């Protein structure tokens, strides 16, 4: 039987069900059938939306670069983001991936006030009174290793906190870190392949 879950992966949890180096894994937080695995990944120090399923076709469709699914990230960065930095992000920046230069695809980038429904992170972000912070929404159709962090650093604003809010029309709206929600196959496909 095919099963479909969306989870809010907490900060400092591996995007896999086996632990490495004493780090918490998904198995420490979520109870799902043994044949269910994450589609894609989020870094250990990132948080937010992750899809879990045993549907190998969905796994292929979401991870294939030909399908270009939009993913929205809420990013807290160090510094007051400038219009110039936003324009650079929108146009694409050149970052290094595994020692090779990569020009990112154009994306949607906007700054906004503290996003709604963001939970306190534990441990919390370091606070430095003399350095402001900003929130960005970045919507990408590619997902290279640590791409968002590399992009914000490239334009001069290091990432402090990274939350994947959305993949296409599926969001973490209404979920808190460590929460899980099961969807039907129809709900999953309808919201991912609009």
Protein Blocks (a to p, Z undefined) as FASTA:
>chain_A
ZZdddddddehiafbfbdeehiacfklmpccdfkbccehjddfkbgcjddddfbfklmmm
mmpmklopacddddddedjddfklmmmmmnopaddeehiacdddddddddddddehiacd
dddddddfklccdddddddfbdcehklmmmmmmnopacfbdcdfbgcjbcfehiaehiac
dddfklmmmmmmZZ
